[in-house]
Amino acid sequence: MMRPPSHAFRFVSATAYPGFLHGLAQPCLQLSLNLLPQQSPSTGTTGSSDDSLLVPMPAGRPLRWSENLAKTEAAGEHWPVLESDLERCHQWLVRVQESAGWPVSSGAVISDLTPLQPVGWTVSLCCPSLQPLVLMQALPRLLMQLGDHRPPPAALKHAPRTLDGVLKRLARNAPPGTNTRLLLAAAYEKGVPVQRLSGSVMQYGWGRRSRWMDSSFTDAASGISARLARDKVASHQLLRRAGFPVAEQVSVSSVDAAVAQAERIGYPVVIKPSNLDGGRGVEAGLKDETALRAAYARALQHSKSLILEKHIEGQDFRLGVLKGELAWTTYREPAGVWGDGVCTLDALITEANQDPRRGTRRWSQMVPLTINAEAEELLLEQGIALTDVVPQGRFVQLRRAANTSSGGRPTDVMDRVHPDNAALAVGVARLFRLDIAGIDFITPDIARSWREVGGVVCEVNGQPQFSVTRPDIPGRVLSAMLEQRGRLPVILMLGQVTSGTWTEQMTQRLQGKSIKPGWVLADGAFSGSDGLAAEGDRSFDQAQALLLDTSVGAVVIASHGLDWLESGLPVDRVDLVISDGGEDVRVAQMLRQSGVGQWWRVPTLQGIHDAIPPGFVGKLANFIGCRANETADNDFA
């Protein structure tokens, strides 16, 4: 619990920027707050019991100062106390987003600190956010947390006042699922630019180096592949036709038909939906008619289209394939607990649920162990009750399927996979034409060839969950998908420059280097020499449109940049700024605070299309060509 703040916080204003400031990798919410010294502790609610609703502060998210500020000069001897009070605000903004399922790229930035007369400070704090406009809905609660109990601004009068309400409001706009959050976190860590397109669909990278991904499904995988993988009947038929080992399977339209087919192929059997993934409705190891009838009724709640398969004895493995290579393999133990000879089954379940990876949030990596009708049946079969002490070394199974989505526990076994089993998984992914795939494989021993000990492919997943045992996988996925972090050379010319002879010459030179430039100029936006129908006439909107164009290999933006004062910069990093010194000082300061690779000074940008400076086109084309062809850093490869 933090100590009471030494300053009273008073809200001044908030601005949501869709663009980028201070080198942040995300858009940001900029808060302006007055901090007034106080003699008595704050009446804020920081440290109250609902703090337990928030995840711990992630590592690597420090509060930092803008490039143009030096904390010792700005705050002097007051800095330690100010820092402590600002830290509580910064941490709350980061933690509430992470708790709602919004990955945060970095810590907040103190962009301004000005003394108030007669006492106090006005501070500007920029907090990165996937959706800063939505994050504004958290401000009334934050202000209460900081001790400002005045009525909120009129625009926020309907915002939630409880932390639980804030989290639910933000969670409605969070990327669904675990994969997208892991990919975003990896992208921010590796410096990959990200744009959210819709829901969980993200663009990683810019222009010709960009890729679209929806969770682990990529733009390279076709809708046909996805449909085939999701349809268990069609995928089973394709696997059998291609010569891969599969279990006997039959569609069943009623419970009586399922019983008749089970008697024909022999128990134990598996019942599952034919059109769902993620382990929903799957019940395996059904040993008799009673168990089958009960499982059929439960599966029917998930889907009306059910299939029956022969249950194959063995261990359940998920083999992950990435661009034609085996990338991860996990053994999936069904939901359950191991006895220690001391604790009851109920106590062991409670202890297992303390694993921080288990949770009920949409992005939790594993789900809690629970007792449902299926678990009660299994406990009867195993002859054990919740109040019984479980003997040392005995495993008590709570689900028939081994999916992590039903409580299963994964274990990394990548180093044990026999080459034949790896080749089988890669071959299945190739058959379905999937660049990322999860192959569910049952075999007695993953370290021995399936040709020797047997094994069957039970499912093909075209959008697999990344293994919780291999945190490096999301980064490896981005490395495999993107060239040079997905970045393109970005050039800013601080002036109103139009197209003309110089852009024609530049386009020709760059196309000779296999680079198609994208232009944002005073007379429009262009992809090469083709006009671009970008929404709006702001340079920000036009630049954002160019970054979506997969033919563009470099971006040149000519603008006075005044619209960036309201939107933020259209990109998070700039390779080169070309200026004649006549730019608005606020725009120049914004660029310096964000960090720029190089600055070039030229005599004038006015009329450059009529009087091209000697060597200007060649020099700029060479700079762009060098930046475009630079080798990626080793830490991304």
C-alpha positions as CSV (number, residue, x, y, z in Angstrom):
1,M,0.0,0.0,0.0
2,M,1.4,3.4,-0.9
3,R,1.8,6.2,1.6
4,P,-0.8,9.1,1.4
5,P,0.1,11.6,-1.2
6,S,1.8,14.8,-0.2
7,H,-0.1,16.8,-2.9
8,A,-3.8,17.2,-3.6
9,F,-4.5,16.5,-7.2
10,R,-6.9,18.8,-9.1
11,F,-8.0,17.9,-12.7
12,V,-7.4,20.6,-15.3
13,S,-7.9,18.9,-18.7
14,A,-7.5,15.7,-20.8
15,T,-6.7,15.2,-24.5
16,A,-6.8,12.0,-26.5
17,Y,-4.2,11.9,-29.3
18,P,-4.8,9.3,-32.0
19,G,-1.2,9.8,-33.1
20,F,2.2,9.6,-31.4
21,L,4.0,11.8,-29.0
22,H,7.3,11.6,-27.0
23,G,8.5,8.5,-28.9
24,L,5.7,6.4,-27.4
25,A,4.7,3.3,-29.4
26,Q,1.0,3.8,-28.8
27,P,-1.4,6.8,-29.1
28,C,-1.7,8.6,-25.8
29,L,-4.0,10.3,-23.3
30,Q,-2.5,13.5,-22.1
31,L,-3.6,14.7,-18.6
32,S,-3.0,18.1,-17.2
33,L,-3.2,18.2,-13.4
34,N,-2.5,20.7,-10.6
35,L,-0.6,19.3,-7.6
36,L,-1.2,21.4,-4.5
37,P,0.8,20.8,-1.2
38,Q,-1.4,19.6,1.6
39,Q,-0.7,19.3,5.3
40,S,-3.0,16.3,6.1
41,P,-3.2,13.0,4.3
42,S,-5.4,12.7,1.2
43,T,-8.9,11.4,1.4
44,G,-8.3,9.5,-1.8
45,T,-9.0,5.8,-2.0
46,T,-5.6,4.6,-3.1
47,G,-4.7,1.4,-1.3
48,S,-8.4,0.4,-0.8
49,S,-9.5,-3.2,-1.0
50,D,-10.5,-2.9,-4.7
51,D,-6.8,-2.6,-5.5
52,S,-6.9,-6.4,-5.6
53,L,-8.8,-6.1,-8.9
54,L,-5.7,-4.8,-10.6
55,V,-2.8,-6.8,-11.8
56,P,0.6,-6.0,-10.4
57,M,2.6,-3.2,-12.1
58,P,4.3,-4.8,-15.1
59,A,8.1,-4.6,-15.2
60,G,9.8,-2.3,-17.7
61,R,7.2,0.5,-17.5
62,P,9.0,3.3,-15.7
63,L,7.7,6.8,-15.4
64,R,10.1,9.0,-17.5
65,W,10.7,12.6,-18.4
66,S,10.3,14.1,-21.8
67,E,13.5,14.7,-23.8
68,N,13.2,18.5,-23.3
69,L,12.9,18.3,-19.5
70,A,15.4,17.7,-16.8
71,K,13.8,16.7,-13.6
72,T,16.4,18.3,-11.4
73,E,16.0,21.7,-13.2
74,A,12.2,21.5,-13.4
75,A,11.5,20.4,-9.8
76,G,14.8,20.8,-7.9
77,E,14.6,19.7,-4.3
78,H,10.9,19.0,-4.6
79,W,11.4,16.2,-7.1
80,P,11.4,13.1,-4.7
81,V,8.0,14.0,-3.3
82,L,6.6,15.0,-6.7
83,E,7.9,11.8,-8.2
84,S,6.2,9.6,-5.5
85,D,2.8,11.3,-6.1
86,L,3.1,11.2,-9.9
87,E,4.2,7.6,-9.7
88,R,0.9,6.6,-8.1
89,C,-1.1,8.2,-10.9
90,H,1.2,6.7,-13.5
91,Q,1.0,3.2,-12.0
92,W,-2.8,3.3,-11.7
93,L,-3.2,4.3,-15.4
94,V,-0.9,1.4,-16.5
95,R,-2.4,-1.2,-14.2
96,V,-6.0,-0.4,-15.0
97,Q,-5.4,-0.9,-18.7
98,E,-3.4,-4.1,-18.2
99,S,-6.1,-5.4,-15.9
100,A,-8.8,-4.7,-18.5
101,G,-6.8,-6.6,-21.2
102,W,-5.1,-3.6,-22.9
103,P,-1.4,-4.1,-23.3
104,V,0.6,-0.9,-22.5
105,S,3.7,-0.3,-24.5
106,S,5.7,1.6,-21.9
107,G,5.4,3.9,-18.9
108,A,3.9,7.4,-19.0
109,V,5.9,10.5,-19.9
110,I,6.0,13.7,-17.9
111,S,5.8,16.2,-20.8
112,D,5.7,19.4,-18.8
113,L,6.1,20.6,-15.2
114,T,5.4,24.3,-14.3
115,P,5.4,26.0,-10.9
116,L,2.0,27.4,-9.8
117,Q,1.7,30.7,-8.0
118,P,1.8,31.0,-5.0
119,V,2.5,27.2,-4.5
120,G,2.1,23.9,-6.3
121,W,2.8,22.6,-9.8
122,T,1.0,22.0,-13.0
123,V,2.0,18.8,-14.6
124,S,1.3,17.2,-18.0
125,L,1.4,13.4,-18.1
126,C,1.2,11.4,-21.4
127,C,0.0,7.9,-20.9
128,P,0.2,5.4,-23.8
129,S,-3.0,3.6,-24.7
130,L,-4.5,1.5,-27.4
131,Q,-7.6,3.6,-27.2
132,P,-7.0,6.9,-25.4
133,L,-10.5,8.2,-26.0
134,V,-12.0,5.2,-24.2
135,L,-9.4,5.4,-21.5
136,M,-10.9,8.8,-20.6
137,Q,-13.8,6.9,-19.1
138,A,-11.5,5.9,-16.3
139,L,-10.6,9.4,-15.3
140,P,-13.4,10.1,-12.7
141,R,-12.3,7.0,-10.8
142,L,-8.7,8.0,-11.1
143,L,-9.5,11.4,-9.7
144,M,-11.3,9.8,-6.8
145,Q,-8.3,7.6,-6.3
146,L,-6.1,10.6,-6.1
147,G,-8.4,12.5,-3.7
148,D,-10.1,14.9,-6.2
149,H,-13.8,14.4,-5.3
150,R,-15.1,17.3,-7.3
151,P,-17.8,16.5,-10.0
152,P,-16.2,15.2,-13.1
153,P,-16.3,17.2,-16.4
154,A,-19.7,17.2,-18.1
155,A,-18.4,15.0,-20.9
156,L,-17.6,12.3,-18.3
157,K,-20.6,12.5,-16.1
158,H,-21.8,9.1,-17.1
159,A,-18.4,7.4,-16.7
160,P,-18.3,4.6,-14.1
161,R,-17.3,5.5,-10.5
162,T,-16.2,2.1,-9.3
163,L,-13.0,0.3,-10.3
164,D,-15.0,-2.8,-11.3
165,G,-17.2,-0.6,-13.5
166,V,-14.1,1.0,-15.1
167,L,-12.6,-2.4,-15.8
168,K,-15.8,-3.7,-17.4
169,R,-16.1,-0.6,-19.6
170,L,-12.5,-0.9,-20.8
171,A,-12.7,-4.6,-21.2
172,R,-15.5,-4.2,-23.8
173,N,-12.9,-2.5,-26.1
174,A,-10.0,-4.8,-25.3
175,P,-8.5,-7.2,-28.0
176,P,-10.2,-10.5,-27.4
177,G,-8.2,-13.6,-26.4
178,T,-4.7,-14.2,-25.2
179,N,-2.8,-14.4,-28.5
180,T,-3.4,-10.8,-29.6
181,R,-2.3,-9.5,-26.3
182,L,0.9,-11.5,-26.4
183,L,1.6,-10.4,-30.0
184,L,1.1,-6.8,-29.1
185,A,3.4,-7.0,-26.1
186,A,6.1,-8.7,-28.3
187,A,5.6,-6.0,-31.0
188,Y,6.1,-3.2,-28.5
189,E,9.2,-4.9,-27.0
190,K,10.7,-5.4,-30.5
191,G,9.8,-1.9,-31.9
192,V,7.3,-3.2,-34.4
193,P,4.7,-0.5,-35.3
194,V,1.1,-1.6,-34.8
195,Q,-2.3,-0.3,-36.0
196,R,-5.6,-1.7,-34.8
197,L,-7.9,-2.3,-37.8
198,S,-11.0,-3.9,-36.2
199,G,-11.6,-5.9,-33.1
200,S,-8.7,-8.4,-32.8
201,V,-7.4,-7.7,-36.4
202,M,-4.1,-5.9,-36.2
203,Q,-1.6,-4.6,-38.7
204,Y,2.0,-5.2,-37.7
205,G,4.4,-3.1,-39.7
206,W,3.9,-0.5,-42.5
207,G,3.2,-0.6,-46.2
208,R,4.8,-3.4,-48.1
209,R,6.4,-4.8,-44.9
210,S,3.1,-5.1,-43.1
211,R,1.1,-8.1,-42.2
212,W,-2.4,-8.6,-40.9
213,M,-3.1,-11.0,-38.1
214,D,-6.2,-12.0,-36.2
215,S,-4.9,-13.7,-33.1
216,S,-2.6,-16.3,-34.7
217,F,-4.4,-16.4,-38.0
218,T,-2.5,-14.5,-40.7
219,D,-3.3,-12.8,-44.0
220,A,-1.3,-15.6,-45.8
221,A,-3.8,-18.3,-44.7
222,S,-6.9,-18.5,-46.9
223,G,-10.5,-18.6,-45.7
224,I,-10.6,-22.1,-47.4
225,S,-7.9,-23.4,-45.1
226,A,-9.6,-21.9,-42.0
227,R,-12.9,-23.5,-42.9
228,L,-11.4,-26.9,-43.6
229,A,-9.5,-26.9,-40.3
230,R,-12.5,-25.9,-38.3
231,D,-14.8,-28.5,-39.9
232,K,-13.8,-31.7,-38.2
233,V,-15.5,-33.9,-40.7
234,A,-13.9,-32.3,-43.7
235,S,-10.5,-32.1,-42.1
236,H,-10.7,-35.8,-41.0
237,Q,-11.6,-36.8,-44.6
238,L,-8.7,-34.7,-46.0
239,L,-6.2,-36.1,-43.6
240,R,-7.3,-39.7,-44.3
241,R,-7.2,-39.0,-48.1
242,A,-3.6,-37.6,-47.8
243,G,-2.5,-40.7,-45.8
244,F,-2.1,-39.3,-42.3
245,P,-3.1,-41.5,-39.4
246,V,-6.6,-40.6,-38.0
247,A,-9.1,-42.4,-35.7
248,E,-12.3,-43.9,-37.0
249,Q,-15.0,-41.2,-37.1
250,V,-18.7,-41.0,-37.9
251,S,-21.3,-38.3,-37.7
252,V,-24.2,-38.9,-35.4
253,S,-27.7,-37.2,-35.4
254,S,-29.1,-38.6,-32.2
255,V,-28.0,-40.1,-28.9
256,D,-29.3,-43.5,-30.0
257,A,-27.3,-43.3,-33.2
258,A,-24.2,-42.4,-31.1
259,V,-24.8,-45.5,-28.9
260,A,-25.3,-47.8,-31.9
261,Q,-22.0,-46.5,-33.5
262,A,-20.1,-46.8,-30.2
263,E,-21.2,-50.4,-29.9
264,R,-20.0,-51.0,-33.5
265,I,-16.5,-49.5,-33.2
266,G,-16.1,-50.4,-29.5
267,Y,-15.7,-48.3,-26.4
268,P,-14.1,-46.1,-25.2
269,V,-15.2,-43.3,-27.6
270,V,-15.0,-39.5,-28.0
271,I,-18.0,-37.3,-28.7
272,K,-17.4,-33.7,-29.9
273,P,-18.9,-30.9,-32.1
274,S,-17.8,-31.1,-35.7
275,N,-17.8,-27.3,-36.1
276,L,-16.1,-25.9,-33.0
277,D,-12.6,-25.5,-31.8
278,G,-10.8,-24.7,-28.5
279,G,-12.0,-28.0,-27.0
280,R,-15.6,-26.8,-26.6
281,G,-17.9,-29.7,-26.1
282,V,-15.2,-32.4,-26.4
283,E,-15.6,-35.4,-24.1
284,A,-13.1,-38.2,-24.5
285,G,-12.6,-41.6,-22.9
286,L,-16.3,-42.5,-22.6
287,K,-16.3,-46.1,-21.4
288,D,-19.9,-47.1,-21.5
289,E,-23.4,-46.2,-22.7
290,T,-24.3,-44.2,-19.5
291,A,-21.2,-42.0,-19.8
292,L,-21.9,-41.5,-23.6
293,R,-25.5,-40.5,-23.1
294,A,-24.6,-37.9,-20.5
295,A,-21.7,-36.6,-22.5
296,Y,-23.9,-36.4,-25.7
297,A,-26.4,-34.2,-23.8
298,R,-23.6,-31.8,-22.7
299,A,-22.0,-31.7,-26.1
300,L,-25.4,-30.9,-27.6
301,Q,-25.5,-27.7,-25.6
302,H,-22.5,-26.5,-27.6
303,S,-23.5,-27.6,-31.1
304,K,-26.2,-29.6,-32.9
305,S,-23.6,-31.1,-35.3
306,L,-21.8,-33.9,-33.4
307,I,-19.3,-36.6,-34.4
308,L,-18.3,-39.8,-32.6
309,E,-14.7,-41.1,-32.8
310,K,-12.9,-44.1,-31.5
311,H,-10.9,-43.1,-28.4
312,I,-7.2,-43.7,-28.9
313,E,-5.1,-44.4,-25.8
314,G,-2.0,-42.3,-25.4
315,Q,-0.8,-38.9,-24.4
316,D,-2.2,-35.7,-25.8
317,F,0.3,-33.3,-27.5
318,R,-0.1,-30.0,-29.3
319,L,2.6,-29.5,-32.0
320,G,2.9,-25.9,-33.2
321,V,4.1,-25.3,-36.8
322,L,5.4,-21.9,-37.9
323,K,6.2,-21.3,-41.6
324,G,7.1,-24.9,-42.3
325,E,9.0,-25.7,-39.1
326,L,8.1,-27.2,-35.8
327,A,8.1,-24.3,-33.3
328,W,6.7,-25.6,-30.1
329,T,5.4,-28.9,-28.6
330,T,3.4,-29.3,-25.4
331,Y,2.2,-32.3,-23.5
332,R,-1.4,-31.5,-22.4
333,E,-2.3,-33.1,-19.1
334,P,-6.1,-33.1,-18.5
335,A,-7.5,-30.9,-15.8
336,G,-6.8,-32.5,-12.5
337,V,-4.5,-32.6,-9.5
338,W,-1.7,-34.8,-8.1
339,G,-2.1,-36.1,-4.5
340,D,0.5,-35.5,-1.8
341,G,-0.9,-37.8,0.8
342,V,-1.8,-34.9,3.1
343,C,-4.3,-32.6,1.5
344,T,-7.9,-33.3,0.5
345,L,-9.0,-33.1,-3.1
346,D,-10.8,-29.8,-2.5
347,A,-7.7,-28.3,-1.0
348,L,-5.5,-29.5,-3.9
349,I,-7.9,-27.8,-6.3
350,T,-7.8,-24.6,-4.4
351,E,-4.0,-24.7,-4.4
352,A,-3.8,-25.4,-8.1
353,N,-6.0,-22.4,-8.8
354,Q,-3.4,-20.1,-7.1
355,D,-1.3,-20.4,-10.3
356,P,-1.3,-16.8,-11.6
357,R,-1.7,-18.2,-15.1
358,R,-5.2,-19.4,-14.2
359,G,-8.0,-16.9,-14.2
360,T,-11.5,-16.0,-15.5
361,R,-10.5,-13.0,-17.6
362,R,-10.8,-13.4,-21.3
363,W,-7.0,-13.2,-21.7
364,S,-6.0,-15.6,-18.9
365,Q,-3.6,-18.2,-20.2
366,M,-5.3,-21.0,-18.3
367,V,-8.7,-21.4,-16.7
368,P,-9.4,-22.4,-13.1
369,L,-10.2,-26.0,-12.1
370,T,-13.9,-26.4,-11.3
371,I,-16.3,-29.1,-10.4
372,N,-19.1,-29.6,-13.0
373,A,-21.3,-32.5,-14.1
374,E,-18.4,-34.1,-16.1
375,A,-16.0,-33.8,-13.1
376,E,-18.6,-35.4,-10.8
377,E,-18.9,-38.4,-13.2
378,L,-15.2,-38.7,-13.3
379,L,-14.9,-38.6,-9.5
380,L,-17.5,-41.4,-9.2
381,E,-15.5,-43.5,-11.8
382,Q,-12.3,-42.9,-9.8
383,G,-14.0,-43.6,-6.5
384,I,-12.9,-40.4,-4.7
385,A,-14.7,-37.4,-3.1
386,L,-13.8,-33.8,-2.6
387,T,-13.3,-34.4,1.1
388,D,-10.9,-37.4,0.6
389,V,-7.2,-37.1,1.1
390,V,-5.5,-37.9,-2.2
391,P,-2.7,-40.5,-1.9
392,Q,0.8,-39.5,-2.7
393,G,1.4,-39.7,-6.5
394,R,-2.2,-40.4,-7.5
395,F,-3.6,-38.2,-10.3
396,V,-7.3,-37.3,-10.0
397,Q,-8.8,-36.3,-13.4
398,L,-11.5,-33.6,-13.6
399,R,-12.0,-33.4,-17.4
400,R,-11.8,-35.9,-20.2
401,A,-10.3,-33.6,-22.8
402,A,-6.8,-32.2,-22.2
403,N,-7.3,-28.7,-23.7
404,T,-6.0,-25.8,-21.7
405,S,-9.3,-24.1,-22.3
406,S,-10.9,-26.8,-20.1
407,G,-8.3,-26.6,-17.4
408,G,-5.6,-28.8,-18.8
409,R,-2.0,-28.1,-17.8
410,P,0.7,-27.8,-20.6
411,T,4.3,-29.0,-20.2
412,D,7.0,-28.1,-22.8
413,V,8.4,-31.2,-24.4
414,M,10.0,-29.6,-27.5
415,D,13.3,-31.2,-26.9
416,R,11.8,-34.8,-26.8
417,V,10.0,-34.8,-30.2
418,H,11.1,-37.6,-32.6
419,P,11.9,-36.3,-36.1
420,D,9.2,-38.5,-37.6
421,N,6.6,-36.8,-35.4
422,A,7.9,-33.4,-36.2
423,A,7.7,-34.2,-39.9
424,L,4.2,-35.4,-39.5
425,A,3.1,-32.1,-37.9
426,V,4.8,-30.0,-40.6
427,G,3.2,-32.2,-43.3
428,V,-0.3,-31.7,-41.9
429,A,0.2,-27.9,-41.8
430,R,1.5,-28.0,-45.4
431,L,-1.5,-30.0,-46.5
432,F,-3.9,-27.4,-45.0
433,R,-1.7,-24.6,-46.4
434,L,-1.4,-22.9,-43.0
435,D,1.6,-20.8,-42.1
436,I,0.7,-21.2,-38.4
437,A,-1.0,-24.3,-37.2
438,G,-1.6,-26.3,-34.1
439,I,-1.6,-30.1,-34.7
440,D,-3.3,-32.1,-31.9
441,F,-1.6,-35.5,-31.9
442,I,-2.1,-38.5,-29.6
443,T,0.7,-41.0,-29.2
444,P,2.1,-43.2,-26.4
445,D,5.5,-41.5,-26.5
446,I,6.4,-38.3,-28.4
447,A,10.1,-39.3,-28.2
448,R,9.4,-42.4,-30.4
449,S,8.3,-42.4,-34.0
450,W,4.5,-42.7,-34.6
451,R,5.4,-45.3,-37.2
452,E,6.8,-47.5,-34.5
453,V,4.4,-46.9,-31.5
454,G,1.3,-45.6,-33.3
455,G,-0.4,-42.3,-33.1
456,V,-3.3,-40.3,-34.7
457,V,-3.9,-36.7,-35.7
458,C,-7.1,-35.7,-33.9
459,E,-7.5,-32.1,-34.8
460,V,-5.9,-29.3,-37.0
461,N,-6.1,-25.8,-35.6
462,G,-5.8,-22.9,-38.0
463,Q,-5.8,-20.3,-35.2
464,P,-3.9,-22.1,-32.4
465,Q,-3.3,-20.6,-29.0
466,F,0.4,-20.0,-28.3
467,S,1.9,-22.2,-25.7
468,V,2.0,-20.8,-22.2
469,T,5.2,-22.8,-21.7
470,R,7.1,-20.9,-24.5
471,P,6.8,-17.1,-23.9
472,D,9.2,-16.6,-26.8
473,I,6.8,-17.8,-29.5
474,P,4.9,-14.5,-30.1
475,G,8.2,-12.8,-30.8
476,R,9.4,-15.6,-33.0
477,V,6.1,-15.3,-35.0
478,L,6.7,-11.6,-35.6
479,S,10.3,-12.3,-36.6
480,A,9.2,-14.9,-39.1
481,M,6.5,-12.7,-40.5
482,L,8.2,-9.3,-40.8
483,E,11.3,-7.9,-42.5
484,Q,13.2,-5.2,-40.6
485,R,10.5,-4.9,-37.9
486,G,8.0,-4.1,-40.5
487,R,9.3,-0.5,-40.7
488,L,9.8,1.7,-43.8
489,P,11.9,4.8,-44.2
490,V,9.9,7.9,-43.1
491,I,10.9,11.4,-44.2
492,L,9.3,14.6,-43.0
493,M,9.7,17.8,-45.0
494,L,8.5,20.7,-42.8
495,G,6.8,22.9,-45.4
496,Q,4.1,23.1,-48.0
497,V,5.6,21.3,-50.9
498,T,3.7,20.1,-54.0
499,S,4.4,17.4,-56.6
500,G,6.4,18.2,-59.7
501,T,9.6,17.4,-61.5
502,W,11.4,16.6,-58.3
503,T,8.8,13.9,-57.2
504,E,8.9,12.4,-60.7
505,Q,12.7,12.1,-60.6
506,M,12.6,10.8,-57.1
507,T,10.0,8.2,-58.0
508,Q,12.0,7.0,-61.0
509,R,15.2,6.7,-58.9
510,L,13.6,4.8,-56.1
511,Q,11.7,2.5,-58.4
512,G,15.1,1.7,-59.8
513,K,15.9,0.5,-56.3
514,S,12.7,-1.5,-56.2
515,I,11.1,1.0,-53.8
516,K,7.7,2.6,-54.5
517,P,7.5,5.9,-52.6
518,G,4.3,7.1,-50.9
519,W,3.9,10.9,-50.9
520,V,1.9,13.2,-48.7
521,L,2.1,16.7,-50.3
522,A,0.2,19.9,-50.4
523,D,-1.6,18.9,-53.6
524,G,-2.6,15.4,-52.3
525,A,-1.4,12.0,-51.4
526,F,0.2,9.7,-53.9
527,S,1.3,6.1,-54.1
528,G,4.1,6.4,-56.6
529,S,2.6,8.6,-59.2
530,D,-0.9,7.5,-58.5
531,G,-3.3,9.7,-56.6
532,L,-4.6,8.2,-53.3
533,A,-8.2,8.8,-52.2
534,A,-7.4,9.2,-48.5
535,E,-10.1,10.2,-46.1
536,G,-9.8,13.9,-45.1
537,D,-7.2,16.5,-46.2
538,R,-5.0,16.4,-43.1
539,S,-1.5,15.1,-43.5
540,F,-2.1,12.8,-40.5
541,D,-4.9,11.0,-42.2
542,Q,-3.2,10.8,-45.6
543,A,0.0,9.4,-44.0
544,Q,-2.1,6.8,-42.1
545,A,-3.7,5.8,-45.4
546,L,-0.3,5.3,-47.1
547,L,0.9,3.0,-44.2
548,L,-2.0,0.6,-45.2
549,D,-0.9,0.4,-48.8
550,T,1.1,-2.8,-49.4
551,S,2.8,-1.4,-52.4
552,V,4.5,1.5,-50.6
553,G,8.2,1.0,-49.6
554,A,9.0,4.5,-48.2
555,V,6.9,7.5,-47.0
556,V,7.7,11.1,-47.6
557,I,5.4,13.6,-45.8
558,A,5.6,17.3,-46.7
559,S,3.6,19.4,-44.3
560,H,3.9,22.4,-41.9
561,G,2.6,19.9,-39.4
562,L,0.2,22.2,-37.6
563,D,-2.5,19.5,-37.7
564,W,-0.2,17.2,-35.7
565,L,-0.5,19.5,-32.7
566,E,-4.1,18.2,-32.4
567,S,-3.6,14.6,-33.6
568,G,0.0,13.7,-32.7
569,L,2.5,12.5,-35.2
570,P,1.3,10.0,-37.9
571,V,4.2,7.7,-37.0
572,D,6.1,6.8,-33.8
573,R,9.6,7.1,-35.4
574,V,11.0,9.4,-38.1
575,D,14.2,8.7,-39.9
576,L,14.8,12.2,-41.4
577,V,13.5,15.7,-41.0
578,I,14.2,18.2,-43.8
579,S,13.7,21.8,-42.7
580,D,14.6,25.3,-43.8
581,G,14.2,26.7,-40.3
582,G,10.8,28.3,-40.9
583,E,8.7,25.6,-39.1
584,D,6.4,26.3,-36.2
585,V,8.4,26.0,-33.0
586,R,5.8,23.8,-31.4
587,V,6.1,21.3,-34.3
588,A,9.9,21.3,-34.1
589,Q,9.6,20.7,-30.3
590,M,7.2,17.8,-30.9
591,L,9.6,16.2,-33.2
592,R,12.6,16.7,-31.0
593,Q,10.7,15.2,-28.0
594,S,9.8,12.1,-30.2
595,G,13.3,11.5,-31.4
596,V,14.5,11.9,-35.0
597,G,17.2,10.0,-36.8
598,Q,18.7,12.9,-38.7
599,W,17.9,16.6,-39.5
600,W,18.8,18.2,-42.8
601,R,18.8,21.9,-43.2
602,V,18.2,23.3,-46.7
603,P,18.1,27.0,-47.9
604,T,14.3,26.9,-48.6
605,L,11.5,24.4,-49.1
606,Q,9.3,26.9,-50.8
607,G,9.0,26.2,-54.5
608,I,11.3,23.2,-54.3
609,H,9.3,21.6,-57.2
610,D,10.4,24.5,-59.5
611,A,14.0,25.0,-58.4
612,I,15.5,21.7,-57.3
613,P,18.6,22.2,-55.2
614,P,21.6,20.6,-57.0
615,G,22.1,17.0,-55.9
616,F,19.0,17.1,-53.6
617,V,17.1,14.3,-55.4
618,G,20.1,12.0,-55.6
619,K,21.1,12.5,-52.0
620,L,17.5,11.9,-50.7
621,A,17.0,8.9,-52.9
622,N,20.3,7.4,-51.7
623,F,19.3,8.0,-48.1
624,I,15.9,6.3,-48.5
625,G,17.6,3.4,-50.4
626,C,20.1,2.9,-47.6
627,R,17.4,3.0,-44.9
628,A,15.2,0.6,-46.8
629,N,17.9,-2.0,-47.3
630,E,19.4,-1.9,-43.9
631,T,19.9,-5.3,-42.2
632,A,17.6,-6.0,-39.3
633,D,19.2,-6.0,-35.8
634,N,20.2,-9.4,-34.4
635,D,17.7,-9.1,-31.5
636,F,14.8,-9.2,-33.9
637,A,16.1,-12.1,-36.2
